[in-house]
Amino acid sequence: MMKLIIAGRPNTGKSTLFNALTGTRDALVHDRPGVTRDVMVGTMRDRAVNVYDTAGLENAKNGIALDSTNMAISAIESADAILFVVDGRAGLTAMDIEWAKLIHRKSKAPVLLLANKTESVKRIGDTHEFFKLGCGAPVMISAEHKRGFDEIYEFIDRVANDKNITVETNEDTTDTRLKIAVLGQPNVGKSTFVNRVLGVNRQIVMDAPGITRDTVKIPTHFYGRDIVIMDTAGLRRKAGVTDDVETLSALKALDSIEKADVVILVVDATKNIENQALGIAARVYDAGKILCVALNKWDLVEPEIRDEKLLKLKHQFTNSFHQIIKPMILAISAEKGTGIQNMFKRIYGLWDISTATVPTSLLNRIVEKLVEQRQPPMSRLKRAMKIKFARQVGTHPMRVRINVGGASDIPESYTRYLRRGIATALHWEHLPIVIEYEKAENPFD
């Protein structure tokens, strides 16, 4: 697909434009300059075009700003087309001129100059100055209000025609790629893990917490499958969060659980597991997603204590959640690359199992046997509970609906008993299972 790069200095509205073109809220938007650090990628909602949101181009000699700028420049070098965004209110700046020269020097791709924040005529600066950038006449847009986009679409279609790139959207827009979110507390190695999977230094990595801010979705092919891997911001305890940008980043990270099929929870194997990591795992289970706990930095754990530590961690997770019989906990080293292929082999296997539909007759035989071994308790009204019929009604997560007669207030303890029994019989011990009840209709009513 066409690679459309959004570039410009900080705080010109690039992320707002990215969200408008993709029809999402994936890019973190804030008035503070420099919020975007990594390169975001998404697909236009009405064209088969990959859109890349880059960090604001800055003059930096070291640190995060330098890494962000270098990644933005790499994206510009690989572009099929570039949207160069300037602030129409502020007018031309020396930094705009500098980065226009860089874009012309680094890329031969067509450039469309966009003067953003021009929804109000009274607040527009001297736009004639922008001709100095060598990109032609600026197109007046408002990314926030989605105004002036017609010329963007015409530009994309023109470039596609010139380069013989197909940009028409197919009627079937279903994305069948496995979506994997990588979550965890700050500085546990999430971005290092993502870079290892991608095979390139795509995400900024530093030995400091809070580097990743956006939830970055990256399509890739790994270990035989097309997947979308999502690198998220580190999640700290609420008491430690005082910055509103970090709050927004955390909300986006938690939102990625709902958008994912599988969640990899990365924890630091050299430290004790904190309650917050267990809380994240609980959220994953409650959302009905497949969970894999990655014990990262395993190479730094002393060999003589590894067996004891692994057993302790598995015991801690197993005792914390009644939904899952056997949480999948695997030791890896993102830095060394060890254990990662095995992890994805296990994840793919679980995903394939979770797509299966169990024959109703088999499910009922399992439930009947469980009921024989342990009868349902009496209801609060001292009436017998009768479990009559069970069937699978959904996947991702596995969803079993049980038809009950008499009282329907089956306690959670008995539901856990049924869930564990079904999971064990079907070898779904690593998968979340949801049990629903429906009351049998009385034929004499």
C-alpha distance (Angstrom), angle and dihedral (degrees) to the residues before:
residue distance angle dihedral
M1 . . .
M2 3.78 . .
K3 3.82 115.1 .
L4 3.80 109.3 -136.2
I5 3.81 112.3 -172.3
I6 3.81 123.0 -159.6
A7 3.82 109.2 -153.5
G8 3.78 139.8 167.4
R9 3.77 143.5 108.4
P10 3.84 120.2 -55.7
N11 3.80 122.9 -67.4
T12 3.81 99.1 14.7
G13 3.82 93.0 122.1
K14 3.81 101.0 -95.9
S15 3.82 94.8 142.0
T16 3.81 91.8 47.4
L17 3.81 88.5 52.7
F18 3.81 90.6 48.0
N19 3.81 91.2 53.6
A20 3.81 91.5 46.9
L21 3.82 93.8 50.7
T22 3.81 94.6 44.9
G23 3.80 95.6 40.5
T24 3.81 90.5 -127.8
R25 3.77 140.7 103.1
D26 3.78 92.9 -133.4
A27 3.81 96.9 122.3
L28 3.79 115.6 74.4
V29 3.82 109.7 -118.8
H30 3.81 122.1 -160.1
D31 3.80 136.9 148.8
R32 3.78 90.3 -121.4
P33 3.83 113.2 95.7
G34 3.80 119.1 -122.2
V35 3.82 97.5 32.8
T36 3.82 93.4 129.2
R37 3.79 111.9 71.4
D38 3.78 109.4 154.9
V39 3.81 126.3 50.1
M40 3.81 111.2 -95.0
V41 3.80 120.5 -153.5
G42 3.79 129.1 -163.7
T43 3.79 140.2 151.7
M44 3.79 124.2 -107.5
R45 3.77 110.0 -109.1
D46 3.82 94.9 -130.3
R47 3.82 103.0 28.0
A48 3.79 135.8 47.9
V49 3.81 92.6 -114.0
N50 3.80 127.7 127.7
V51 3.81 109.8 -135.5
Y52 3.82 120.0 -156.8
D53 3.81 121.7 -158.5
T54 3.80 109.8 -158.3
A55 3.77 133.3 -165.7
G56 3.78 118.2 -96.3
L57 3.79 110.2 -84.4
E58 3.80 109.8 -112.8
N59 3.80 139.2 174.5
A60 3.78 99.6 -113.9
K61 3.79 131.2 153.0
N62 3.80 98.0 -166.0
G63 3.79 146.0 -7.2
I64 3.78 131.6 46.2
A65 3.81 94.3 -34.4
L66 3.81 90.8 58.2
D67 3.81 92.8 48.3
S68 3.82 91.4 47.1
T69 3.80 92.2 49.1
N70 3.81 92.6 47.8
M71 3.81 90.9 52.2
A72 3.81 90.0 49.2
I73 3.82 90.1 51.0
S74 3.82 90.7 49.8
A75 3.81 89.1 53.3
I76 3.82 90.5 49.4
E77 3.80 90.9 51.8
S78 3.81 91.4 55.8
A79 3.83 96.4 43.3
D80 3.79 127.2 126.3
A81 3.81 89.5 -165.1
I82 3.81 135.4 2.3
L83 3.79 132.7 -146.5
F84 3.81 105.6 -156.4
V85 3.82 107.1 -159.9
V86 3.81 122.9 -157.7
D87 3.80 130.8 173.6
G88 3.81 108.8 -102.1
R89 3.79 91.9 -165.9
A90 3.79 97.0 51.1
G91 3.80 94.6 43.0
L92 3.79 126.9 -146.9
T93 3.80 118.3 -19.3
A94 3.79 132.8 -169.2
M95 3.79 88.8 -113.3
D96 3.83 90.9 56.1
I97 3.81 89.3 54.9
E98 3.78 92.5 47.2
W99 3.79 94.1 50.6
A100 3.79 93.4 43.9
K101 3.81 87.5 58.2
L102 3.80 90.2 48.7
I103 3.82 92.5 50.6
H104 3.80 91.5 50.5
R105 3.80 89.9 47.6
K106 3.81 97.5 45.8
S107 3.81 100.9 39.7
K108 3.80 139.9 37.8
A109 3.82 90.6 -163.5
P110 3.83 119.3 121.7
V111 3.81 112.7 -95.1
L112 3.81 127.3 -148.2
L113 3.80 113.4 -162.4
L114 3.82 113.0 -142.1
A115 3.81 121.8 -166.4
N116 3.79 100.2 -156.9
K117 3.83 129.6 -163.4
T118 3.82 91.8 39.2
E119 3.80 98.2 129.5
S120 3.80 90.6 116.4
V121 3.82 119.0 57.3
K122 3.82 90.8 -156.6
R123 3.80 92.1 59.5
I124 3.82 99.1 45.9
G125 3.80 115.5 113.3
D126 3.81 127.0 -145.9
T127 3.81 100.4 -55.2
H128 3.81 92.8 -179.4
E129 3.80 87.0 76.5
F130 3.80 90.1 67.5
F131 3.82 90.8 71.7
K132 3.83 85.3 77.6
L133 3.82 88.2 71.9
G134 3.81 91.7 72.4
C135 3.81 93.6 -127.8
G136 3.78 98.1 109.1
A137 3.78 126.5 -116.5
P138 3.82 114.5 -10.3
V139 3.79 117.4 -115.6
M140 3.80 111.2 -131.4
I141 3.80 110.8 -131.7
S142 3.78 141.9 157.9
A143 3.79 109.0 -147.7
E144 3.81 90.3 -173.3
H145 3.81 93.1 55.0
K146 3.83 95.7 31.5
R147 3.79 93.4 -122.9
G148 3.79 126.4 151.1
F149 3.79 94.8 22.9
D150 3.82 95.8 130.3
E151 3.79 91.7 82.6
I152 3.81 90.3 49.4
Y153 3.80 90.4 55.8
E154 3.81 91.3 45.4
F155 3.81 89.5 50.6
I156 3.81 91.6 51.0
D157 3.80 92.8 48.5
R158 3.80 91.3 47.4
V159 3.81 92.9 51.3
A160 3.81 91.1 45.8
N161 3.79 90.7 52.1
D162 3.82 92.5 48.0
K163 3.80 92.9 48.4
N164 3.80 95.5 37.0
I165 3.81 92.7 -120.7
T166 3.80 119.6 153.3
V167 3.80 111.7 -129.7
E168 3.80 102.1 163.0
T169 3.78 112.5 122.5
N170 3.78 115.7 -118.8
E171 3.78 117.5 -124.2
D172 3.81 90.4 -122.7
T173 3.80 103.5 67.8
T174 3.82 95.9 166.3
D175 3.79 110.4 133.5
T176 3.80 107.9 -145.2
R177 3.81 95.9 178.0
L178 3.79 116.5 120.5
K179 3.81 108.7 -106.3
I180 3.79 115.0 -146.6
A181 3.82 122.1 -174.1
V182 3.80 119.5 -158.9
L183 3.81 111.6 -149.7
G184 3.76 136.7 171.1
Q185 3.76 146.0 115.3
P186 3.81 120.4 -59.6
N187 3.80 119.7 -70.6
V188 3.81 97.8 11.1
G189 3.82 92.3 122.1
K190 3.81 104.0 -94.7
S191 3.82 95.8 142.1
T192 3.80 91.8 43.2
F193 3.80 87.8 53.0
V194 3.82 91.6 49.5
N195 3.80 91.6 48.6
R196 3.80 89.8 51.0
V197 3.81 91.1 53.4
L198 3.82 91.6 46.8
G199 3.79 93.1 46.1
V200 3.83 91.2 -134.1
N201 3.81 136.7 75.2
R202 3.79 92.9 -100.4
Q203 3.81 96.9 145.3
I204 3.80 126.4 54.4
V205 3.80 111.4 -106.7
M206 3.81 124.0 -167.1
D207 3.77 134.2 155.0
A208 3.78 91.8 -110.1
P209 3.81 133.9 85.5
G210 3.80 123.9 -108.4
I211 3.82 99.2 33.4
T212 3.82 95.8 128.5
R213 3.81 113.4 61.6
D214 3.79 107.8 160.6
T215 3.78 125.1 58.3
V216 3.79 97.2 -113.7
K217 3.82 116.7 -155.0
I218 3.79 113.2 -157.3
P219 3.83 123.4 -177.6
T220 3.79 112.4 -144.8
H221 3.79 144.0 150.5
F222 3.79 114.0 -117.9
Y223 3.79 131.6 170.1
G224 3.77 94.2 -13.2
R225 3.82 101.5 -43.1
D226 3.78 140.7 88.1
I227 3.79 108.6 -120.8
V228 3.79 140.7 164.6
I229 3.79 111.3 -133.4
M230 3.81 118.8 -161.9
D231 3.79 120.4 -153.8
T232 3.79 110.4 -160.1
A233 3.78 138.7 -166.9
G234 3.79 117.8 -91.6
L235 3.79 114.3 -94.2
R236 3.79 117.0 -133.3
R237 3.77 129.9 -179.0
K238 3.81 112.5 -81.3
A239 3.80 91.0 -116.5
G240 3.79 89.8 61.9
V241 3.81 95.6 50.2
T242 3.80 114.3 90.1
D243 3.81 100.6 146.1
D244 3.82 119.7 87.8
V245 3.83 92.2 -145.8
E246 3.80 89.7 56.2
T247 3.80 89.1 48.5
L248 3.81 91.0 54.2
S249 3.81 90.4 45.9
A250 3.81 90.9 52.3
L251 3.81 92.1 49.6
K252 3.80 90.2 51.8
A253 3.80 90.4 48.9
L254 3.80 91.7 52.8
D255 3.80 90.4 44.8
S256 3.81 88.4 58.2
I257 3.82 88.3 69.0
E258 3.81 90.3 67.9
K259 3.82 91.9 46.6
A260 3.80 94.8 47.9
D261 3.80 131.3 83.4
V262 3.80 92.9 -158.3
V263 3.81 130.6 23.3
I264 3.79 122.2 -154.0
L265 3.80 108.7 -159.2
V266 3.80 108.0 -157.5
V267 3.80 116.3 -155.1
D268 3.80 131.1 176.8
A269 3.79 106.5 -107.9
T270 3.82 91.3 -160.4
K271 3.81 91.1 64.9
N272 3.78 136.5 53.6
I273 3.79 117.2 -90.7
E274 3.80 109.6 -102.3
N275 3.78 125.1 -142.6
Q276 3.78 89.7 -112.5
A277 3.81 91.0 63.9
L278 3.80 88.5 51.7
G279 3.80 88.4 49.2
I280 3.81 91.3 54.1
A281 3.80 89.4 50.0
A282 3.80 89.8 51.7
R283 3.81 90.4 53.4
V284 3.79 89.8 52.4
Y285 3.80 92.2 50.9
D286 3.79 92.5 46.3
A287 3.81 89.3 52.5
G288 3.79 89.5 53.9
K289 3.80 94.7 -119.1
I290 3.79 129.1 144.2
L291 3.81 110.1 -103.9
C292 3.77 129.5 -154.6
V293 3.79 118.9 -177.8
A294 3.81 111.2 -149.2
L295 3.79 113.9 -157.7
N296 3.79 96.7 -153.8
K297 3.82 126.5 -165.0
W298 3.80 89.1 34.1
D299 3.81 88.8 149.2
L300 3.82 88.0 66.9
V301 3.82 93.4 56.8
E302 3.80 113.5 97.5
P303 3.86 108.2 -104.8
E304 3.82 93.9 -130.8
I305 3.83 93.0 59.9
R306 3.82 99.5 39.2
D307 3.82 97.3 95.5
E308 3.79 92.8 48.2
K309 3.82 92.8 45.3
L310 3.81 93.6 48.6
L311 3.80 91.3 49.2
K312 3.80 91.0 49.1
L313 3.80 93.3 49.7
K314 3.81 93.0 47.8
H315 3.80 89.7 49.3
Q316 3.81 90.3 50.5
F317 3.80 94.0 51.8
T318 3.80 94.5 41.1
N319 3.79 92.7 52.9
S320 3.80 92.7 47.1
F321 3.81 98.2 60.1
H322 3.76 129.2 45.3
Q323 3.82 92.6 -175.9
I324 3.80 94.1 73.3
I325 3.78 124.1 47.4
K326 3.80 96.7 -163.1
P327 3.81 116.4 17.8
M328 3.81 110.2 -152.5
I329 3.80 104.9 -115.9
L330 3.79 117.4 174.8
A331 3.79 132.1 177.7
I332 3.82 116.3 -129.9
S333 3.77 142.9 160.0
A334 3.79 112.9 -141.4
E335 3.81 89.5 -173.3
K336 3.82 93.7 53.9
G337 3.81 96.6 30.4
T338 3.80 94.1 -127.3
G339 3.80 121.0 147.6
I340 3.81 95.6 9.4
Q341 3.81 98.8 106.8
N342 3.79 90.3 47.9
M343 3.81 89.3 50.7
F344 3.80 92.6 54.0
K345 3.80 91.1 45.4
R346 3.80 88.3 56.6
I347 3.82 92.5 44.2
Y348 3.81 93.0 50.8
G349 3.80 89.9 48.7
L350 3.80 92.3 52.5
W351 3.80 91.5 47.2
D352 3.80 91.0 52.7
I353 3.80 90.9 49.7
S354 3.80 91.3 48.9
T355 3.82 91.0 57.9
A356 3.82 91.6 60.2
T357 3.77 125.0 107.7
V358 3.80 116.1 -142.3
P359 3.82 117.6 -138.3
T360 3.78 108.7 -106.6
S361 3.80 91.9 -130.5
L362 3.82 91.8 56.4
L363 3.80 92.4 46.8
N364 3.79 91.5 51.1
R365 3.80 92.4 49.4
I366 3.80 89.3 53.3
V367 3.81 93.0 48.4
E368 3.82 92.7 45.4
K369 3.80 90.4 53.2
L370 3.81 91.4 48.8
V371 3.81 91.0 50.3
E372 3.81 91.2 49.3
Q373 3.78 90.4 53.0
R374 3.80 93.5 47.0
Q375 3.77 123.1 14.7
P376 3.82 119.3 -144.1
P377 3.80 113.0 -100.0
M378 3.77 123.0 -107.2
S379 3.77 116.7 -89.4
R380 3.77 124.6 -112.6
L381 3.81 86.8 -95.1
K382 3.82 90.1 54.4
R383 3.79 92.0 -110.9
A384 3.78 123.3 140.4
M385 3.80 116.9 -107.4
K386 3.80 114.1 -136.3
I387 3.79 121.9 -160.8
K388 3.79 105.8 -156.1
F389 3.79 112.3 166.0
A390 3.80 140.1 5.1
R391 3.78 132.4 -165.3
Q392 3.79 138.1 166.5
V393 3.80 111.2 -110.6
G394 3.80 102.9 173.0
T395 3.78 150.6 11.1
H396 3.80 132.2 -140.9
P397 2.96 88.8 63.6
M398 3.77 108.1 24.8
R399 3.79 104.4 -114.0
V400 3.81 122.3 -163.9
R401 3.79 121.9 -173.0
I402 3.81 117.7 -158.4
N403 3.78 123.6 -161.5
V404 3.79 111.8 -140.6
G405 3.77 133.6 -171.1
G406 3.77 128.3 -154.7
A407 3.79 113.1 13.2
S408 3.80 117.3 11.1
D409 3.81 99.9 -163.1
I410 3.79 94.8 104.9
P411 3.81 109.4 174.6
E412 3.80 121.7 -117.9
S413 3.80 91.5 -116.4
Y414 3.82 91.1 63.4
T415 3.80 91.2 44.2
R416 3.81 88.7 55.1
Y417 3.81 88.8 50.2
L418 3.81 91.4 53.5
R419 3.80 92.6 43.7
R420 3.78 92.8 52.3
G421 3.79 92.7 44.9
I422 3.81 93.7 50.1
A423 3.80 92.1 45.3
T424 3.80 92.8 50.1
A425 3.80 94.4 47.3
L426 3.82 92.9 49.0
H427 3.83 96.1 38.2
W428 3.80 91.3 -116.6
E429 3.80 93.2 132.7
H430 3.82 92.9 130.6
L431 3.81 95.2 45.7
P432 3.81 131.3 85.0
I433 3.79 114.0 -115.6
V434 3.79 125.2 -164.7
I435 3.80 118.7 -157.0
E436 3.78 118.9 -160.4
Y437 3.79 128.5 -175.5
E438 3.76 130.2 -146.7
K439 3.76 124.2 -174.1
A440 3.78 117.0 -118.4
E441 3.77 114.3 -116.5
N442 3.79 116.8 -114.9
P443 3.83 107.4 -123.9
F444 3.84 89.9 -151.7
D445 3.83 94.4 57.6
